[in-house]
Structure formats: structure tokens, C-alpha cells
Amino acid sequence: MPESPIRYFVTCARGLEGVVATELEDPRIGAASVEEGSSGVYFTGTLATGYRANLWLRSGVRVLAEHARANVRGPEELYAWARALPWTKLLRAEQTFSVEARVWDSAVTHSKYAALRIKDALCDAFRDKTGARPDVDVHRADLPLFLYLFKDQATLYRDMSGVTLHKRGYRDALHKSSLNECVAAAALQITGWHGQHALLDPMCGSGTFGIEAALIALNRAPGLARERWPFEGWPDFDANAWREAKEEARTAARESLDAPIFLNDVHRGAVGLARKDAAAAGVERFIEFSNCDVADYVPPAVPGTVITNPPWGERLKSEDPSEPWRKLGRFLKDRCRPSTAWIFSGNAELTRHLGMKADRRYPVMLGKTDCRLLKYEIHARA
Ligand SMILES: C[S@@+](CC[C@H](N)C(=O)[O-])C[C@H]1O[C@@H](n2cnc3c(N)ncnc32)[C@H](O)[C@@H]1O
């Protein structure tokens, strides 16, 4: 009998739903009924589709597989519904679970309280049936659960990813101003760059754009480097489908790039970190690193695509925060003709100091910060 389709939801930063939808529709994942929501995208597919989404998604944050859905008005209905679910088919008493919840416009008004009611329901149902209950582990649960409660419509998901997908496995220490890997990969996909010409990040920090760019151009599945996936311990785990998905991903990877990637930063420590992370990602040999003020930097070749996010948050007291932006504007106009520059900014006031008018603007929410990916066509001199 054919497997009935599973409904999935992939979470992402607001503004990136279109990029995630395009990734899901790609044959490498092959999702069906892809539909953009708010801060996420719905799709349907088999277990194998879910596995491929976890392996291949670059811009998605978590892949959630729907487990149950109901209309619930208030905490007691939520508890009663959750308590009646067949938990012992999903989990053993010696395993662990966690519950996260998001609640809007519902009779249950607090996310933490909704999560607590689900936890109590699961434990009570287990105790009734087996005399024992699983423990909670918020970091490495065997069964991470996610509840969405919107206008009293509850959807309970099993979180296949566990740890969010931006943690690719190549970065242990977080550079305080590192761009989130999922956002960097989404921005790169918006640019249309896939390795066809040289790419430069002249203010690279820990090198997220360069590393993600190399992974895209090499067609490496970002999830291949991860060691642990919660779904590997689930009762419906399809080991053959998972092995096949990983094998396909390994075979699809390319060995070399057609064009170089240049990364530069004024801070030696940042370049060291970028080099270390690139080595951990196995892409160091495809990147040319340099350590220089953008005002003095001459790229080894004119790059077709420039992508960067200059500093906008952390203000060094001794520095004029507009200075890097002015230097970047001069650098683009003096040394990057012709190219397309893409600037990721969370500060419209500072962006003005580039002294250039954007040709296009793509809004992205980074946490509570309203950001823009800005496109500038830098034409050859007439
Ligand atoms: C927001 S961070 C970039 C973060 C980076 N995208 C990442 O993912 O790690 C901005 C970077 O600009 C660099 N920077 C600031 N002024 C610079 C200049 N004049 N020349 C080159 N780099 C500069 C800083 O050292 C910092 O690493």
C-alpha cells in the first residue's frame, strides 16, 4: 500500500519563505504541495522527502513533521487532546522528550504554559499505561516536539532536526557578529550566484558568506556533516531511505569550483576564524584569504558578485560607525567595476553612507531586527 503523505512545516526567518519554497521544490528534495506561510513553508511528502529536506535545506531552520491536529479551546481541552494521543507508540519510558510551543490569538495565551500542558499530558498518559514516564531533555531530546496554536487550532509536530539546521557542524565558537548560516545561504541564493564567476566578501568576519558559497557551488548537502538526527531513533525510522538519501547527496557533490572565492577582513582574528571554519567545512582550499582594510584592498580579480554585511550593531567607542560603510562604498565604485554588489544591512541610517542607490531591496527579519538585502549594479566606466 502506498505511504500516505506526511504534512511538514519548515521554519525560516521571515522574508525567506520564497527561497525555502524554491529549495523544497528542487528535485534534490522533491517536496509536493509547497505553500509559503509566515516564517515557514508547508509541504507534503514521504519520510524520504523529510530526510532529504533535512539534508539539503540551506535556508530552512527546522523540519517539523505533523503528528496531530485539533481544535482546542483553552488549556484543559489542550491537555485532554494531548493526553489521548498514542504516546507509547512514539517513545519508550527510558527515552527523553522536549516541548516548545508558539501560541497566537488563542484561548491559551502563554506559549510556556501550552508547552507545560503538553508535557503533563504526555507524562500522565505514559504513567497510566506503563507506570513510568520519559524525562525531559531540552538540548538533545530523543523526541523534540513543537506545538503551534493559532486561533485555537493546535498542530503538534515532531521536530526532525532537533538542533536548528544553521548549525552545520563546521563552527564551534560563535563569532559575536557572525551572520546566521541559513540567512547567508538564502542571501546567496537570492543573488543567483552558483559558482559561475568570482565571488568576494571584502568584510568577511568569520567567513559565513564564503563558506556557504563554496558549499552551494560544490553542491554539497549542508546536512551531510551532521552527526546526530533525532529521527534516527524514532519507531518509524526508515534506515534504507535515509541511507539512500545520504548516498545520493554524497554522489551529487562536486570536487572543484570553476571560479575563486575571495574573503578579506581588516581584523586578523576574524580572518583566522574564517580560515579555521572553512577548513572544518572542507572548503579552505577553494578560498583566497586576505587581511587588509577595505580602503587598501585590491582584489586578485574583479569579482562578478560582491556580497557582504558591514558592521552595524557593535559600536566601538573610538570608531565612527559610518566609516566602514563609506570605505566600502568607495571600494565598490573604485575597484569592483563591473559587478553586482549585495549588501546585507540591519541599519538604514548607516547604509546611506555607502553613497549608492540600491536597485532592489529584499526585507528579512533577523530576530527582531528589520534587515534588508540590497542589490547594487556597479556598471563598467563609460
Ligand atoms: C558584521 S561583521 C561580518 C560578519 C560576517 N558576515 C560573518 O558571518 O561572520 C563585519 C566585519 O567587517 C569588518 N570590517 C570593519 N571595517 C572594515 C574595514 N575597514 N575593512 C575590512 N573589514 C572591515 C569587521 O572586522 C567585521 O569582521
The ligand as a MOL file (V3000), in Angstrom:
LIG
                    3D

  0  0  0     0  0            999 V3000
M  V30 BEGIN CTAB
M  V30 COUNTS 27 29 0 0 0
M  V30 BEGIN ATOM
M  V30 1 C 29.1580 42.1770 10.7790 0
M  V30 2 S 30.7780 41.6100 10.5820 0 CHG=1
M  V30 3 C 30.6760 40.4830 9.2570 0
M  V30 4 C 30.1820 39.1540 9.7150 0
M  V30 5 C 30.3240 38.0710 8.6880 0
M  V30 6 N 29.3500 38.1840 7.6320 0
M  V30 7 C 30.2300 36.7150 9.3650 0
M  V30 8 O 29.3250 35.9540 9.0440 0
M  V30 9 O 30.9990 36.4280 10.2600 0 CHG=-1
M  V30 10 C 31.5740 42.9690 9.8460 0
M  V30 11 C 33.0490 42.7730 9.5920 0
M  V30 12 O 33.5550 43.9360 8.9340 0
M  V30 13 C 34.9020 44.0390 9.2730 0
M  V30 14 N 35.3640 45.4030 8.9580 0
M  V30 15 C 35.0250 46.5630 9.5640 0
M  V30 16 N 35.6760 47.5980 8.9940 0
M  V30 17 C 36.4290 47.0830 7.9900 0
M  V30 18 C 37.3160 47.6440 7.0440 0
M  V30 19 N 37.5580 48.9460 7.0300 0
M  V30 20 N 37.9170 46.8250 6.1490 0
M  V30 21 C 37.6700 45.4780 6.1610 0
M  V30 22 N 36.8550 44.8880 7.0610 0
M  V30 23 C 36.2280 45.6680 7.9660 0
M  V30 24 C 34.9140 43.7280 10.7530 0
M  V30 25 O 36.2060 43.3550 11.1780 0
M  V30 26 C 33.8830 42.6010 10.8590 0
M  V30 27 O 34.5100 41.3410 10.8550 0
M  V30 END ATOM
M  V30 BEGIN BOND
M  V30 1 1 1 2
M  V30 2 1 2 3
M  V30 3 1 2 10
M  V30 4 1 3 4
M  V30 5 1 4 5
M  V30 6 1 5 6
M  V30 7 1 5 7
M  V30 8 2 7 8
M  V30 9 1 7 9
M  V30 10 1 10 11
M  V30 11 1 11 12
M  V30 12 1 11 26
M  V30 13 1 12 13
M  V30 14 1 13 14
M  V30 15 1 13 24
M  V30 16 1 14 15
M  V30 17 1 14 23
M  V30 18 2 15 16
M  V30 19 1 16 17
M  V30 20 1 17 18
M  V30 21 2 17 23
M  V30 22 1 18 19
M  V30 23 2 18 20
M  V30 24 1 20 21
M  V30 25 2 21 22
M  V30 26 1 22 23
M  V30 27 1 24 25
M  V30 28 1 24 26
M  V30 29 1 26 27
M  V30 END BOND
M  V30 END CTAB
M  END
